[in-house]
Amino acid sequence: MQAEHSIQRQIVKPLGDDGYLNARQKAAMAGGKLPSNLLLDAILNKPEYSDHLKELRNEGYFAAWAHEILVYPKKGGKFQEGKDISDAVGDSEGRQWILDSSCVPKEIFGKKGVGLFVDPEKIEVGEKKVVIYAKQEAVTLLSDFRQNDGWGTMDTKTGIPVGDANSSQSDSRYLYRLDGQSVRPVARGFNVNGYNYRGSVDAFSRHDVALGVGVAKLQAQAGLEEAARSSDIKLRGMSTHDVKTLIRNVNRELSALSDTVKPERLSSIKSLVEAIEVKD
């Protein structure tokens, strides 16, 4: 319930189009991260996000990158124990995309029909390879992972479709995957031949194709940033530099609210509210 509540307080601010690595950098420079797959799924499918979805579509945001990476063996295959997991194709610059073996749960080796949903902690980029690292708790094992494109039931923790499902089910999503072993960032909102942009989960697109880039923001955070850019703000007893510093503190503290809410984390918000006056 806490995760769902957190998602409901978030929106996405578009930042143009770019490849996945540049997208991560742009989101970080904007003070956050790429939106999670679950957040994008909520925006695409939940009625309470209908207005926000319309705004994003009007801005040409979709199809767009999610923050996480989906890793799966070749069709009908298994992961080999003790070895890094490499994408069979790599990116257009010829670099191998690799999930470091230290991140791989041991119970996955030797099993068919599995996949890994990875929330990356760090990505090291070199001339010949891109290596992904994640904490063990940020790697989710997916059972009954689809071996072909098709409808599956959305896993509640990750938003990835698994198994078989009827397209008419509210929790069914359509997975697009490759036949070979893959280490691919997740993308959402593809309009494939004019069909099913809401339910499509893309785990096949090349890592550096230019897709929508966005930064996930708490709704209150985005509102404060918009207010700071408005010309209808009157400052009381603070310099512009002071306000900018305060807004940075607010951004950091509000980001922490997605995990927990403590009274002491609200001090900067109170100061900011006292420092600005929005004219009628």
C-alpha positions as CSV (number, residue, x, y, z in Angstrom):
1,M,0.0,0.0,0.0
2,Q,2.9,2.4,0.8
3,A,4.3,2.0,-2.7
4,E,0.9,2.7,-4.4
5,H,0.4,5.7,-2.2
6,S,3.8,7.0,-3.2
7,I,3.0,6.6,-6.9
8,Q,-0.2,8.5,-6.6
9,R,1.7,11.6,-5.4
10,Q,4.1,11.6,-8.3
11,I,4.0,13.1,-11.8
12,V,6.4,13.2,-14.7
13,K,8.1,16.4,-16.1
14,P,9.2,15.8,-19.7
15,L,12.8,16.6,-20.7
16,G,12.8,15.8,-24.4
17,D,14.1,12.6,-26.2
18,D,17.3,10.7,-25.8
19,G,19.0,7.4,-25.3
20,Y,18.8,5.6,-21.9
21,L,22.1,6.6,-20.5
22,N,21.7,10.3,-21.4
23,A,18.1,10.1,-20.1
24,R,19.4,9.0,-16.7
25,Q,21.8,11.9,-16.7
26,K,19.2,14.4,-17.7
27,A,16.8,13.2,-14.9
28,A,19.6,13.5,-12.4
29,M,20.4,17.0,-13.5
30,A,16.7,17.9,-13.0
31,G,16.9,16.7,-9.4
32,G,15.5,13.2,-9.6
33,K,15.3,9.9,-11.5
34,L,13.6,8.5,-14.5
35,P,10.0,7.4,-13.6
36,S,9.6,3.8,-12.5
37,N,7.8,1.3,-14.6
38,L,5.0,1.3,-12.0
39,L,4.5,5.0,-12.2
40,L,4.4,5.0,-16.0
41,D,1.9,2.1,-15.9
42,A,-0.3,4.1,-13.5
43,I,-0.2,7.2,-15.7
44,L,-1.1,5.1,-18.7
45,N,-3.9,3.1,-17.1
46,K,-5.3,4.7,-14.0
47,P,-8.3,7.1,-14.3
48,E,-6.9,9.5,-11.7
49,Y,-4.0,10.2,-14.1
50,S,-6.1,10.8,-17.2
51,D,-5.5,14.6,-17.3
52,H,-1.8,14.1,-16.7
53,L,-1.7,11.4,-19.5
54,K,-3.3,13.8,-21.9
55,E,-0.7,16.5,-21.0
56,L,2.2,14.1,-21.6
57,R,0.8,12.8,-24.9
58,N,0.2,16.4,-26.1
59,E,3.9,17.1,-25.4
60,G,5.0,14.0,-27.3
61,Y,6.5,12.3,-24.3
62,F,5.6,8.7,-25.1
63,A,7.1,6.3,-25.9
64,A,9.4,6.8,-22.9
65,W,12.1,5.3,-20.8
66,A,11.5,3.8,-17.4
67,H,14.2,3.8,-14.7
68,E,14.5,0.0,-14.5
69,I,16.2,-2.7,-16.6
70,L,14.8,-6.0,-17.6
71,V,17.2,-9.0,-17.9
72,Y,16.3,-12.3,-19.4
73,P,18.0,-15.4,-21.0
74,K,17.5,-16.4,-24.6
75,K,14.2,-18.0,-25.6
76,G,14.0,-21.3,-23.7
77,G,17.4,-20.7,-22.2
78,K,19.0,-20.4,-18.7
79,F,21.5,-18.1,-17.1
80,Q,25.0,-19.6,-16.5
81,E,26.2,-19.6,-12.9
82,G,29.2,-17.4,-12.1
83,K,29.1,-15.4,-15.3
84,D,28.0,-11.9,-15.9
85,I,24.8,-11.6,-18.0
86,S,25.5,-9.9,-21.3
87,D,23.0,-8.5,-23.9
88,A,23.4,-10.6,-27.0
89,V,23.4,-7.6,-29.3
90,G,24.7,-4.5,-27.4
91,D,24.1,-0.9,-28.3
92,S,24.7,0.9,-31.6
93,E,28.2,2.0,-30.5
94,G,29.2,-1.6,-30.2
95,R,29.3,-1.7,-26.4
96,Q,28.3,-4.8,-24.4
97,W,25.6,-4.2,-21.8
98,I,26.3,-6.4,-18.8
99,L,24.6,-7.1,-15.5
100,D,27.4,-7.9,-13.1
101,S,27.3,-11.4,-11.7
102,S,27.4,-10.1,-8.1
103,C,23.9,-8.7,-8.6
104,V,22.4,-12.0,-9.8
105,P,20.4,-14.1,-7.2
106,K,21.9,-17.6,-7.0
107,E,18.5,-19.3,-7.1
108,I,18.0,-18.2,-10.7
109,F,20.8,-20.2,-12.2
110,G,19.8,-23.3,-14.1
111,K,16.1,-22.4,-14.3
112,K,14.1,-21.8,-17.4
113,G,11.3,-19.3,-17.7
114,V,12.8,-16.6,-15.5
115,G,13.8,-13.0,-15.7
116,L,15.3,-10.2,-13.6
117,F,13.8,-6.8,-13.0
118,V,16.7,-4.5,-11.9
119,D,16.6,-1.1,-10.2
120,P,20.2,0.0,-11.0
121,E,22.2,1.6,-8.3
122,K,25.2,2.4,-10.5
123,I,26.1,2.1,-14.2
124,E,29.7,2.2,-15.3
125,V,30.2,3.2,-18.9
126,G,33.4,2.3,-20.8
127,E,34.5,2.3,-24.4
128,K,33.6,-1.4,-24.9
129,K,31.0,-2.2,-22.2
130,V,28.3,-0.8,-20.0
131,V,28.2,-2.6,-16.6
132,I,25.1,-2.4,-14.4
133,Y,25.3,-2.8,-10.6
134,A,22.4,-3.1,-8.2
135,K,21.8,-4.1,-4.6
136,Q,20.4,-7.6,-4.1
137,E,17.2,-6.2,-2.7
138,A,16.8,-4.1,-5.8
139,V,16.8,-7.2,-8.1
140,T,13.4,-8.9,-8.4
141,L,13.2,-12.5,-9.7
142,L,10.4,-13.0,-12.2
143,S,9.0,-16.5,-12.6
144,D,6.9,-17.7,-15.5
145,F,8.7,-15.1,-17.7
146,R,7.2,-15.0,-21.2
147,Q,9.2,-16.7,-24.0
148,N,7.4,-14.9,-26.7
149,D,5.7,-11.5,-27.3
150,G,2.2,-11.6,-25.8
151,W,-0.3,-10.8,-23.1
152,G,0.6,-11.6,-19.5
153,T,-0.7,-10.7,-16.0
154,M,1.0,-7.7,-14.6
155,D,3.3,-8.6,-11.7
156,T,2.2,-6.3,-8.8
157,K,5.8,-5.5,-7.6
158,T,7.3,-4.6,-10.9
159,G,4.6,-4.1,-13.5
160,I,6.1,-6.6,-15.8
161,P,3.7,-9.1,-17.5
162,V,4.3,-12.8,-16.7
163,G,2.5,-16.0,-17.8
164,D,-0.5,-15.9,-20.1
165,A,-3.5,-13.6,-19.8
166,N,-6.5,-12.5,-21.7
167,S,-6.2,-9.0,-23.3
168,S,-9.5,-8.0,-21.7
169,Q,-8.2,-8.3,-18.2
170,S,-7.6,-5.0,-16.4
171,D,-4.2,-6.3,-15.2
172,S,-3.0,-7.7,-18.5
173,R,0.0,-6.1,-20.2
174,Y,1.7,-7.0,-23.5
175,L,5.4,-7.8,-23.4
176,Y,7.7,-7.2,-26.3
177,R,10.9,-9.1,-26.0
178,L,13.9,-10.4,-28.1
179,D,14.7,-14.1,-28.8
180,G,18.3,-13.6,-27.5
181,Q,19.6,-13.0,-24.1
182,S,18.9,-9.4,-23.2
183,V,19.8,-6.6,-20.8
184,R,17.4,-3.9,-21.8
185,P,16.0,-0.8,-20.2
186,V,12.2,-0.9,-19.9
187,A,10.2,1.5,-22.1
188,R,6.5,2.3,-22.0
189,G,3.8,3.9,-24.1
190,F,4.6,2.5,-27.6
191,N,1.9,2.9,-30.2
192,V,2.5,-0.3,-32.2
193,N,0.6,0.0,-35.4
194,G,-1.9,2.2,-33.6
195,Y,-2.6,-0.4,-31.0
196,N,-2.3,-0.8,-27.3
197,Y,0.0,2.0,-26.3
198,R,-1.4,1.8,-22.7
199,G,-0.6,-1.9,-22.1
200,S,2.7,-2.4,-24.0
201,V,5.8,-3.1,-22.0
202,D,8.9,-2.8,-24.2
203,A,11.9,-4.9,-23.3
204,F,13.4,-5.0,-26.8
205,S,14.4,-1.4,-27.8
206,R,18.0,-0.6,-28.4
207,H,19.6,1.1,-25.4
208,D,20.5,4.3,-27.3
209,V,17.3,4.9,-29.3
210,A,15.9,8.3,-28.6
211,L,12.8,7.9,-26.5
212,G,10.9,10.2,-24.1
213,V,12.9,11.4,-21.1
214,G,11.2,12.5,-17.9
215,V,11.9,13.1,-14.3
216,A,9.6,11.8,-11.6
217,K,8.5,14.5,-9.2
218,L,6.2,14.5,-6.2
219,Q,3.3,16.7,-7.2
220,A,3.9,19.1,-4.4
221,Q,7.6,19.4,-5.4
222,A,6.6,20.2,-9.0
223,G,4.2,22.8,-7.8
224,L,6.8,24.6,-5.7
225,E,9.3,24.6,-8.6
226,E,6.6,26.1,-10.8
227,A,5.9,28.7,-8.2
228,A,9.6,29.6,-8.0
229,R,9.6,30.3,-11.8
230,S,6.5,32.5,-11.6
231,S,6.9,36.3,-12.0
232,D,4.0,36.7,-9.5
233,I,6.1,35.9,-6.4
234,K,7.0,38.5,-3.8
235,L,10.0,37.7,-1.6
236,R,10.0,38.7,2.1
237,G,13.3,39.1,3.8
238,M,15.2,36.7,1.5
239,S,17.6,37.1,-1.4
240,T,17.1,35.3,-4.7
241,H,20.2,33.1,-3.7
242,D,18.6,32.2,-0.4
243,V,15.4,31.1,-2.1
244,K,17.3,29.0,-4.7
245,T,19.2,27.3,-1.9
246,L,16.0,26.7,0.0
247,I,14.3,25.2,-3.0
248,R,17.2,22.8,-3.5
249,N,16.7,21.7,0.1
250,V,13.0,21.3,-0.4
251,N,13.6,19.1,-3.5
252,R,15.9,16.8,-1.5
253,E,13.5,16.5,1.4
254,L,10.4,16.0,-0.7
255,S,12.2,13.2,-2.6
256,A,12.7,11.5,0.7
257,L,8.9,11.7,1.4
258,S,8.3,8.9,-1.2
259,D,9.7,6.5,1.4
260,T,8.8,8.0,4.7
261,V,7.3,11.1,6.3
262,K,8.8,12.6,9.4
263,P,8.0,16.0,10.9
264,E,11.6,17.2,10.9
265,R,11.7,16.7,7.1
266,L,9.1,19.4,6.7
267,S,11.2,22.3,8.1
268,S,12.3,23.7,4.7
269,I,8.8,23.4,3.3
270,K,7.5,25.6,6.1
271,S,10.3,28.1,5.6
272,L,9.6,28.3,1.9
273,V,5.9,28.9,2.4
274,E,6.7,31.7,4.8
275,A,9.2,33.2,2.4
276,I,7.0,33.5,-0.7
277,E,3.8,35.3,-1.3
278,V,1.9,34.6,-4.5
279,K,-0.1,37.6,-5.7
280,D,-3.8,37.2,-6.6
